[in-house]
Amino acid sequence: MSGLLTLMFLSSCQSPNTEDPVLKLFADFQPDSVFQPTYAKGFSIYYYDSLKLIYIADPWDETAPGKYILAGSGPCPKQFKSPDLDYLRYPVKNWSAFSSTQIEFANKIGVLNTLGSVAEPQYISNQYVHERLRKGKIKNIGMAYSPDIEVLLSSSPQFVFVAPFKDNKYTPLLDAGFLLIYDSSYLESSPLGRAEWLIFFSAFFDKEKVAIREFKNIERQYNSIAVKANAVNFKPDILTGHIYNDVWYMPAGDSYMAQLFEDAGADYRYKNRAGTGSIGLDFETVFNDFHSSDIWVLIVNHQGTFNKSDLLQMDERYAGFEAFKKDRILVSNSNYSGFFEKGIVEPDVILKDLAFYLHPNLFPDYEPVYFQWLKE
């Protein structure tokens, strides 16, 4: 890719009325290679000799400039020193994670030993992390929305991985001088898109080769399962979610869960409804459209074992669904299943779980990991 094309690509991500100072710094330089993700939409990596420029798109505004981070093993070259461009120097010996999914990314590429602090450890299941927390080798900085700045400062991380939100809650961290890395993986609308952020994550540790190898294996397994699941003649009708504060949130047709259902060989009635998020509905609408569904896929966060009685305690009207009457409810209790944690790097396993239950003849000897039939 020529320097001009690189400039054109990066410029396409900014407002036409904004002249990005970072683009000026690289206007005369041609990258040796470029990593463009296949499924993810939020990042790119540009390689210039011993340097790499990591681009993070603004997830809320396609016309905004986004964020750039330059990384290398030596001092930042003088021509790239700018208050508009953060520089990260390898090797990374200490960093902070504000999300449990970042723990799984780190574990996948073998850099968990460099983790120095975490937010909300109660949502982390990794035993290695908890052991180091007990020994004081990893510090607990509290809630991600309101971290203990003093504890984080004492940990001295080279950077902090955070999840971006529209109402930016990280001004105190920026004011304290921390380098923030915005991890938008949770906003990707496909399972492989979320998993591909492993490569983005790895770029900050100079571990892209490891991450690409791991992701290619995930991708190969996932696509192989999807091909088998979609070659079947019958696709069960799927219901998902549950009512919360009088609203039943159903995945829109371009969302993560809708993609997962399609790849698992299911028939999801809202698959043609536009959107990558959720559709808020009342109980009556969902019951009218899904009361006869073959299988109900349910993800809950419940202390201890979750059973049919617990489901009825949430709402007695659930008993009217055919899937409830016929004991065809698949449940993943994220309190211990790791669906929202380890699942980000195991979309192939999640998919195989669903395909196993939807089409048991395809994988007769398989032992599910994330899902099980809801019991009495």
C-alpha positions as CSV (number, residue, x, y, z in Angstrom):
1,M,0.0,0.0,0.0
2,S,1.4,3.4,-0.9
3,G,1.8,6.2,1.5
4,L,-0.9,8.1,-0.4
5,L,-3.4,5.2,0.0
6,T,-2.6,4.9,3.7
7,L,-3.3,8.6,4.1
8,M,-6.5,8.3,2.1
9,F,-7.6,5.4,4.3
10,L,-6.9,7.1,7.6
11,S,-8.4,10.3,6.3
12,S,-11.6,8.5,5.5
13,C,-12.1,8.0,9.3
14,Q,-12.0,11.6,10.2
15,S,-14.3,14.6,9.7
16,P,-13.8,16.3,6.4
17,N,-13.4,19.6,8.2
18,T,-10.7,18.3,10.5
19,E,-7.0,18.2,9.6
20,D,-5.6,15.4,11.7
21,P,-2.1,16.3,12.9
22,V,-1.1,12.6,13.1
23,L,-1.8,12.2,9.4
24,K,0.7,15.0,8.7
25,L,3.4,13.2,10.6
26,F,3.0,10.1,8.4
27,A,2.1,11.7,5.1
28,D,5.6,11.1,3.6
29,F,6.1,7.6,4.9
30,Q,5.0,4.3,3.3
31,P,4.2,1.4,5.5
32,D,6.1,-1.9,4.9
33,S,2.8,-3.8,5.6
34,V,-0.7,-3.2,6.9
35,F,-2.9,-5.5,9.0
36,Q,-6.6,-5.0,8.1
37,P,-8.9,-7.2,10.1
38,T,-11.2,-9.6,8.2
39,Y,-14.2,-9.4,10.6
40,A,-13.5,-6.6,13.1
41,K,-14.2,-3.0,12.1
42,G,-12.6,-0.9,14.8
43,F,-8.8,-1.1,14.3
44,S,-5.9,-1.3,11.8
45,I,-2.1,-1.8,12.3
46,Y,0.5,-0.1,10.1
47,Y,4.1,-1.3,10.2
48,Y,7.0,1.1,9.4
49,D,10.4,-0.7,9.8
50,S,10.8,-1.1,13.6
51,L,7.7,1.0,14.4
52,K,4.0,0.3,14.3
53,L,1.1,2.7,14.1
54,I,-2.0,1.3,15.8
55,Y,-5.3,3.0,14.7
56,I,-8.4,2.7,16.8
57,A,-11.6,4.0,15.2
58,D,-14.2,6.0,17.0
59,P,-17.0,3.5,17.6
60,W,-19.6,6.2,17.9
61,D,-18.7,8.4,14.9
62,E,-17.3,7.1,11.6
63,T,-16.3,10.6,10.6
64,A,-14.3,11.3,13.8
65,P,-10.5,11.0,13.7
66,G,-10.2,8.1,16.0
67,K,-7.0,7.5,18.0
68,Y,-3.4,6.5,17.1
69,I,-0.7,4.9,19.2
70,L,2.8,4.5,18.0
71,A,4.8,1.7,19.4
72,G,8.5,0.6,19.1
73,S,11.4,-1.0,21.0
74,G,13.5,2.2,21.2
75,P,13.0,5.8,21.9
76,C,10.4,7.6,19.9
77,P,12.0,9.0,16.7
78,K,12.1,12.8,16.8
79,Q,10.0,13.3,13.7
80,F,7.1,11.5,15.4
81,K,7.2,13.2,18.7
82,S,4.0,15.1,19.1
83,P,1.4,15.9,21.8
84,D,-1.2,14.4,19.5
85,L,0.5,11.0,19.3
86,D,1.0,8.6,22.2
87,Y,4.1,6.5,22.1
88,L,4.5,3.0,23.8
89,R,7.9,1.5,24.2
90,Y,8.5,-2.2,24.4
91,P,8.8,-4.5,26.3
92,V,5.6,-4.1,28.3
93,K,6.2,-5.1,31.9
94,N,3.2,-3.6,33.6
95,W,-0.3,-2.8,32.4
96,S,-3.9,-2.5,33.8
97,A,-7.1,-4.3,32.7
98,F,-10.5,-2.8,33.2
99,S,-12.4,-5.8,31.7
100,S,-12.3,-9.5,32.2
101,T,-12.2,-10.1,28.5
102,Q,-8.7,-8.4,28.4
103,I,-7.6,-11.1,30.9
104,E,-8.6,-13.8,28.4
105,F,-6.8,-12.0,25.6
106,A,-3.6,-11.8,27.7
107,N,-3.9,-15.4,28.7
108,K,-4.3,-16.5,25.1
109,I,-1.0,-14.9,24.0
110,G,0.9,-15.7,27.2
111,V,1.4,-12.2,28.7
112,L,-0.7,-12.5,31.8
113,N,2.4,-12.4,34.0
114,T,2.8,-8.7,33.0
115,L,-0.6,-7.7,34.4
116,G,-0.1,-5.2,37.3
117,S,-3.6,-4.1,38.2
118,V,-7.3,-4.9,37.5
119,A,-10.7,-3.3,37.9
120,E,-13.7,-5.3,39.3
121,P,-11.9,-8.6,40.1
122,Q,-15.2,-10.1,41.2
123,Y,-16.0,-10.5,37.5
124,I,-12.7,-12.3,36.8
125,S,-12.6,-16.1,37.0
126,N,-9.0,-16.7,36.1
127,Q,-7.4,-18.4,39.1
128,Y,-3.9,-17.2,38.2
129,V,-5.0,-13.6,38.5
130,H,-6.8,-14.2,41.8
131,E,-3.7,-15.9,43.2
132,R,-1.6,-12.9,42.3
133,L,-4.2,-10.6,43.8
134,R,-4.1,-12.5,47.1
135,K,-0.3,-12.2,47.1
136,G,-0.4,-8.5,46.3
137,K,1.4,-8.9,42.9
138,I,-1.7,-7.6,41.2
139,K,-3.5,-4.5,42.6
140,N,-7.3,-4.1,42.8
141,I,-8.2,-0.6,41.6
142,G,-11.9,-0.9,42.3
143,M,-14.7,-0.1,39.9
144,A,-14.0,0.5,36.2
145,Y,-16.2,3.6,36.2
146,S,-14.6,5.1,39.3
147,P,-11.2,3.5,39.8
148,D,-8.9,4.3,42.8
149,I,-6.5,6.7,41.1
150,E,-4.0,6.5,43.9
151,V,-3.8,2.7,43.8
152,L,-3.5,2.8,40.0
153,L,-0.7,5.4,40.2
154,S,1.1,3.2,42.7
155,S,0.9,0.4,40.2
156,S,2.6,2.5,37.5
157,P,1.1,0.8,34.4
158,Q,2.5,1.6,31.0
159,F,-1.0,1.7,29.7
160,V,-4.6,0.9,30.8
161,F,-7.1,-1.1,28.7
162,V,-10.6,0.4,29.0
163,A,-13.9,-0.1,27.2
164,P,-15.1,3.0,25.4
165,F,-18.5,4.5,26.3
166,K,-20.4,7.4,24.7
167,D,-20.4,9.2,28.0
168,N,-16.7,9.1,28.6
169,K,-16.0,8.3,32.2
170,Y,-12.3,8.3,32.0
171,T,-11.4,12.0,32.3
172,P,-9.8,11.5,35.7
173,L,-7.5,8.9,34.3
174,L,-6.5,11.1,31.4
175,D,-6.0,14.0,33.7
176,A,-3.7,11.8,35.8
177,G,-1.6,11.1,32.8
178,F,-2.4,7.5,32.0
179,L,-2.2,6.1,28.5
180,L,-5.6,4.7,27.7
181,I,-6.1,2.0,25.1
182,Y,-9.7,1.8,24.0
183,D,-10.8,-1.8,23.6
184,S,-14.0,-1.8,21.5
185,S,-14.3,-5.5,21.0
186,Y,-17.6,-5.7,22.8
187,L,-19.2,-3.5,20.1
188,E,-18.4,-5.8,17.2
189,S,-21.5,-7.4,15.8
190,S,-20.1,-10.8,14.9
191,P,-18.4,-13.5,17.1
192,L,-15.3,-13.7,14.9
193,G,-15.2,-9.9,14.9
194,R,-14.9,-9.8,18.6
195,A,-12.3,-12.6,18.7
196,E,-10.2,-10.8,16.1
197,W,-9.5,-8.0,18.7
198,L,-7.1,-10.5,20.1
199,I,-4.7,-9.3,17.3
200,F,-5.3,-5.7,18.3
201,F,-4.5,-6.5,21.9
202,S,-1.4,-8.4,21.0
203,A,0.0,-5.5,19.0
204,F,0.8,-3.7,22.3
205,F,2.9,-6.6,23.5
206,D,4.6,-7.2,20.1
207,K,2.9,-10.7,20.0
208,E,1.0,-10.4,16.7
209,K,2.4,-13.6,15.3
210,V,1.1,-15.6,18.2
211,A,-2.3,-13.9,18.1
212,I,-2.8,-14.3,14.4
213,R,-2.0,-18.0,14.7
214,E,-4.5,-18.4,17.6
215,F,-7.1,-16.5,15.7
216,K,-6.7,-18.4,12.5
217,N,-7.3,-21.6,14.5
218,I,-10.5,-20.1,16.0
219,E,-11.6,-18.9,12.6
220,R,-11.0,-22.3,11.0
221,Q,-12.9,-24.2,13.7
222,Y,-15.8,-21.7,13.7
223,N,-16.3,-21.7,10.0
224,S,-16.1,-25.5,9.8
225,I,-18.9,-25.8,12.4
226,A,-21.0,-23.2,10.7
227,V,-20.8,-25.0,7.3
228,K,-21.9,-28.3,8.9
229,A,-24.7,-26.6,10.9
230,N,-26.1,-24.8,7.9
231,A,-26.1,-27.9,5.7
232,V,-29.1,-29.4,7.6
233,N,-32.6,-29.6,6.3
234,F,-34.4,-28.4,9.4
235,K,-33.5,-25.3,11.4
236,P,-35.2,-25.0,14.8
237,D,-37.0,-21.8,15.6
238,I,-35.1,-19.9,18.3
239,L,-36.4,-17.7,21.2
240,T,-33.8,-15.8,23.3
241,G,-33.6,-13.4,26.2
242,H,-36.0,-12.6,29.0
243,I,-38.0,-9.7,30.3
244,Y,-36.2,-7.1,32.4
245,N,-37.9,-4.1,34.0
246,D,-40.9,-4.8,31.8
247,V,-38.8,-4.8,28.6
248,W,-37.8,-7.9,26.7
249,Y,-34.6,-7.2,24.7
250,M,-34.3,-9.2,21.6
251,P,-31.2,-9.1,19.3
252,A,-31.6,-7.2,16.1
253,G,-30.9,-8.9,12.8
254,D,-27.3,-7.7,12.4
255,S,-26.3,-8.3,16.1
256,Y,-23.8,-10.7,17.7
257,M,-26.4,-13.2,18.9
258,A,-28.4,-13.1,15.6
259,Q,-25.1,-14.0,13.8
260,L,-24.4,-16.7,16.2
261,F,-27.9,-18.2,15.7
262,E,-27.6,-18.1,12.0
263,D,-24.2,-19.8,12.0
264,A,-25.5,-22.5,14.4
265,G,-28.2,-23.4,11.9
266,A,-31.2,-21.8,13.7
267,D,-34.2,-20.0,12.4
268,Y,-34.5,-16.6,14.2
269,R,-37.6,-14.8,13.3
270,Y,-36.1,-11.3,13.8
271,K,-33.1,-12.0,11.6
272,N,-34.3,-9.4,9.1
273,R,-34.8,-6.6,11.5
274,A,-32.1,-4.0,11.0
275,G,-29.7,-3.1,13.7
276,T,-26.7,-4.4,15.6
277,G,-28.0,-3.9,19.1
278,S,-31.2,-4.9,20.8
279,I,-34.9,-4.4,20.2
280,G,-37.0,-3.5,23.2
281,L,-40.3,-5.2,23.3
282,D,-43.2,-5.9,25.7
283,F,-44.0,-9.4,26.9
284,E,-47.1,-9.7,24.8
285,T,-45.3,-9.0,21.5
286,V,-42.6,-11.6,22.3
287,F,-45.2,-14.2,23.4
288,N,-47.2,-13.6,20.2
289,D,-44.1,-14.1,18.0
290,F,-42.2,-16.8,19.9
291,H,-44.6,-18.8,22.1
292,S,-44.3,-21.8,19.8
293,S,-40.5,-21.6,19.3
294,D,-38.6,-24.9,19.4
295,I,-35.8,-23.8,21.6
296,W,-35.3,-21.0,24.1
297,V,-31.7,-19.8,24.5
298,L,-31.2,-18.1,27.8
299,I,-28.2,-16.4,29.3
300,V,-28.5,-15.5,33.0
301,N,-26.2,-14.4,35.8
302,H,-27.3,-16.4,38.9
303,Q,-25.6,-17.4,42.1
304,G,-25.7,-21.1,42.3
305,T,-27.6,-23.5,40.1
306,F,-30.3,-22.0,38.0
307,N,-33.4,-24.1,37.3
308,K,-37.0,-23.9,36.0
309,S,-38.3,-22.7,39.4
310,D,-35.9,-19.8,39.4
311,L,-37.1,-18.9,35.9
312,L,-40.7,-18.9,37.0
313,Q,-39.8,-16.7,40.0
314,M,-38.6,-14.1,37.5
315,D,-41.9,-14.2,35.7
316,E,-44.7,-16.9,35.9
317,R,-45.8,-16.1,32.4
318,Y,-42.7,-17.9,31.1
319,A,-44.6,-21.2,31.7
320,G,-46.8,-20.4,28.6
321,F,-44.0,-20.9,26.1
322,E,-43.8,-24.2,24.4
323,A,-40.1,-24.4,25.0
324,F,-40.7,-24.2,28.7
325,K,-43.5,-26.9,28.6
326,K,-41.3,-29.2,26.6
327,D,-38.1,-28.7,28.6
328,R,-36.3,-27.2,25.6
329,I,-34.6,-24.3,27.3
330,L,-30.8,-23.9,26.8
331,V,-29.2,-22.0,29.6
332,S,-25.7,-20.5,30.1
333,N,-25.2,-19.2,33.6
334,S,-22.5,-16.5,33.1
335,N,-21.8,-16.4,36.8
336,Y,-19.6,-19.5,36.2
337,S,-19.8,-20.4,32.5
338,G,-17.6,-17.6,31.4
339,F,-19.9,-16.8,28.4
340,F,-19.1,-13.0,28.5
341,E,-15.5,-13.6,29.7
342,K,-13.6,-16.5,28.1
343,G,-16.3,-16.8,25.4
344,I,-14.7,-13.9,23.5
345,V,-11.7,-16.1,22.6
346,E,-13.9,-19.2,22.2
347,P,-16.7,-18.3,19.8
348,D,-16.0,-21.6,18.0
349,V,-16.8,-23.5,21.3
350,I,-19.9,-21.4,21.9
351,L,-21.1,-22.1,18.4
352,K,-20.4,-25.8,18.7
353,D,-22.4,-25.9,21.9
354,L,-25.4,-24.4,20.1
355,A,-25.0,-26.5,17.0
356,F,-24.8,-29.6,19.2
357,Y,-28.2,-28.9,20.8
358,L,-29.8,-27.7,17.7
359,H,-28.5,-30.6,15.5
360,P,-27.3,-33.4,17.9
361,N,-26.6,-35.8,15.0
362,L,-23.8,-33.6,13.8
363,F,-21.6,-33.9,16.9
364,P,-22.9,-37.0,18.8
365,D,-19.8,-37.4,21.1
366,Y,-19.4,-33.7,21.9
367,E,-19.5,-32.4,25.5
368,P,-20.9,-28.9,25.7
369,V,-19.0,-26.3,27.6
370,Y,-21.1,-23.1,27.9
371,F,-24.7,-24.4,27.6
372,Q,-26.9,-27.0,29.2
373,W,-30.6,-27.9,29.2
374,L,-32.4,-26.1,32.0
375,K,-33.4,-28.6,34.7
376,E,-36.3,-28.8,37.1
